[in-house]
Amino acid sequence: MITSLQNPAIKNITKLSKSKERREQQLFVIEGARELSLAIQSNYKIEAVYVCREKFRDTKYPQVLDSIPENDVIDISPAVFEKVAYRENSDGLVALARPKTHGLKDIKLSQNPFIIVLESVEKPGNLGAVLRTADAAAADAVIVCDPQTDLYNPNVIRSGVGGLFTVQTAVCSSEEALEWLKSLNVNIYAAELEASEFYQNIDFRQPSAIVMGTEADGLTLFWINNATKRIKIPMLGKIDSLNVSVSTAVITFEAMRQRNVR
């Protein structure tokens, strides 16, 4: 059992909170038995699992360790776990895994796809929340254009409760995403405060992509000028915008309602 906070392996887990270290080491951190089980189901390569048994005994996913080689499971003390954990009330499990590539060529769409496009998303919590929405709505994919945070930020995994492992996700430039969407004859709906069309008046029953910008700046002119239509959510109060993850959920579930998803 690892009991020292100065253990090199433990120090390295904390280093992986930084994007630079994740890129250089080609490793990222998964916290939580549910999230790890979803990663395993999605064929992520798991390098090591660190377990605090005192906390893990209360997990709802005890079987998650059954598929991990015994030599790759390392026991750690509660104090060490508190050092490497990112969230409160965790179930005592932290794992290291290898990232995947996330290209547009890897996305497999349904016959009538619904796609969420995010431009220059900055906050990992927002990205995670959008992935969670995409999973709940069974969206075909999330396309992350010109991101300011990376997919494997621990807070993306935390806020997405593992949505990164269940939703097809690609990272590319806005230009690449536009070309890809047009090649597939997907209608592109740019969410924009100054739009004249309300989102609920749009027919989302055809192949559709919604494009969401940042809360601070909204979408760039690139997407506004290249969209099939510009759409907006009615704002009845004094604040002129919603959180991007909330806005995405509002429009996404209107699309699902139209498509008669139960």
Summary of the structure (lengths in Angstrom):
residues: 262
radius of gyration: 19.9
end to end distance: 47.6
largest distance: 61.6
contacts: 851
relative contact order: 0.14
helix: 40%
strand: 20%
